[in-house]
Amino acid sequence: MNTNNQEFENKQEKSGSILSLFTGLVIGGLVGAGTMLLMAPQPGEKTRAELKDGVSDLRNRTTETVNDTLTQVKSKANQIKAEVQVKAKDLGQQGQDLLVKQLDHVSQAAEAGKKALQSSANHNVV
């Protein structure tokens, strides 16, 4: 059970690193666009056109990254869901097996008690 918790924590760390990567990409793009504005040695019209192209390119890359990240998250979520279902089924089966064993022990104890009572009754009658 402890390894399951470790696996879950590792998966959460990977999801966190994907989110960090995405955040870094967005912040880096914004810083790059701002730097481009400040360092542009060309006329305003040309700068605005390049800025518009840069923003459009950044938006497209961000959209692709978000879509890729969502796909990965959905895939991991489905994988974790399937693993949890398998573990739950295994635990249910183990619980049933344990219950059957305990019922067998109780049945054997009851049978032994019944025999002891019958033996005691037979001894008292004689």
C-alpha positions as CSV (number, residue, x, y, z in Angstrom):
1,M,0.0,0.0,0.0
2,N,3.0,2.3,0.7
3,T,4.3,1.9,-2.8
4,N,0.9,2.9,-4.1
5,N,1.1,6.2,-2.1
6,Q,4.6,6.7,-3.5
7,E,3.5,6.1,-7.0
8,F,0.6,8.6,-6.6
9,E,3.0,11.2,-5.1
10,N,5.4,10.7,-8.0
11,K,2.5,11.2,-10.5
12,Q,1.5,14.4,-8.7
13,E,5.1,15.7,-8.9
14,K,5.1,15.0,-12.6
15,S,1.8,16.9,-13.1
16,G,3.3,19.8,-11.1
17,S,6.4,19.9,-13.3
18,I,4.2,20.1,-16.4
19,L,2.3,23.0,-14.9
20,S,5.6,24.7,-14.0
21,L,6.9,24.2,-17.5
22,F,3.7,25.7,-18.9
23,T,3.9,28.7,-16.5
24,G,7.5,29.3,-17.5
25,L,6.7,29.2,-21.1
26,V,4.0,31.8,-20.8
27,I,6.1,34.1,-18.5
28,G,9.1,33.7,-20.8
29,G,7.0,34.6,-23.8
30,L,5.7,37.8,-22.1
31,V,9.1,38.8,-21.0
32,G,10.5,38.2,-24.5
33,A,7.7,40.3,-26.1
34,G,8.3,43.2,-23.6
35,T,12.1,43.1,-24.3
36,M,11.4,43.1,-28.0
37,L,9.3,46.3,-27.6
38,L,12.0,48.0,-25.6
39,M,14.9,47.1,-27.8
40,A,13.3,47.6,-31.2
41,P,15.3,50.0,-33.4
42,Q,12.7,50.3,-36.1
43,P,9.6,52.4,-36.8
44,G,6.5,52.0,-34.7
45,E,4.4,50.5,-37.5
46,K,6.9,47.7,-38.2
47,T,7.3,47.1,-34.5
48,R,3.6,46.8,-34.0
49,A,3.3,44.4,-36.9
50,E,6.1,42.2,-35.5
51,L,4.6,42.4,-32.0
52,K,1.2,41.4,-33.5
53,D,3.0,38.4,-35.2
54,G,4.9,37.6,-32.0
55,V,1.7,37.6,-29.9
56,S,-0.1,35.5,-32.5
57,D,2.8,33.0,-32.5
58,L,2.9,33.0,-28.7
59,R,-0.9,32.4,-28.5
60,N,-0.6,29.5,-31.0
61,R,2.3,27.9,-29.1
62,T,0.5,28.4,-25.8
63,T,-2.7,26.9,-27.2
64,E,-0.7,23.9,-28.4
65,T,1.0,23.5,-25.1
66,V,-2.2,23.7,-23.2
67,N,-3.8,21.1,-25.4
68,D,-0.8,18.8,-25.1
69,T,-0.9,19.2,-21.3
70,L,-4.6,18.6,-21.1
71,T,-4.2,15.4,-23.2
72,Q,-1.4,14.2,-20.9
73,V,-3.4,15.0,-17.8
74,K,-6.5,13.2,-19.1
75,S,-4.3,10.2,-20.0
76,K,-2.7,10.1,-16.6
77,A,-6.1,10.5,-14.9
78,N,-7.6,7.6,-16.9
79,Q,-4.5,5.5,-16.1
80,I,-4.8,6.3,-12.4
81,K,-8.5,5.6,-12.5
82,A,-7.9,2.1,-14.0
83,E,-5.2,1.3,-11.5
84,V,-7.5,2.3,-8.6
85,Q,-10.3,0.2,-10.0
86,V,-8.0,-2.8,-10.2
87,K,-6.7,-2.2,-6.6
88,A,-10.2,-1.9,-5.3
89,K,-11.3,-5.1,-7.0
90,D,-8.2,-6.9,-5.5
91,L,-9.0,-5.5,-2.0
92,G,-12.6,-6.6,-2.3
93,Q,-11.5,-10.1,-3.3
94,Q,-9.0,-10.2,-0.4
95,G,-11.8,-9.1,2.0
96,Q,-14.1,-11.9,0.7
97,D,-11.4,-14.5,1.1
98,L,-10.7,-13.3,4.7
99,L,-14.4,-13.4,5.5
100,V,-14.7,-17.0,4.2
101,K,-11.8,-18.1,6.3
102,Q,-13.2,-16.4,9.4
103,L,-16.6,-18.0,8.8
104,D,-14.9,-21.4,8.5
105,H,-13.1,-20.9,11.8
106,V,-16.4,-19.9,13.5
107,S,-18.1,-22.9,12.0
108,Q,-15.4,-25.2,13.2
109,A,-15.5,-23.7,16.6
110,A,-19.3,-24.0,16.8
111,E,-19.0,-27.6,15.6
112,A,-16.4,-28.4,18.3
113,G,-18.6,-26.7,20.9
114,K,-21.6,-28.8,19.8
115,K,-19.6,-32.0,20.0
116,A,-18.3,-31.0,23.5
117,L,-21.9,-30.4,24.7
118,Q,-23.1,-33.7,23.2
119,S,-20.2,-35.5,24.8
120,S,-20.8,-33.8,28.1
121,A,-24.5,-34.6,27.9
122,N,-23.7,-38.3,27.0
123,H,-21.3,-38.5,30.0
124,N,-23.9,-37.1,32.4
125,V,-26.6,-39.5,31.2
126,V,-24.4,-42.6,31.7
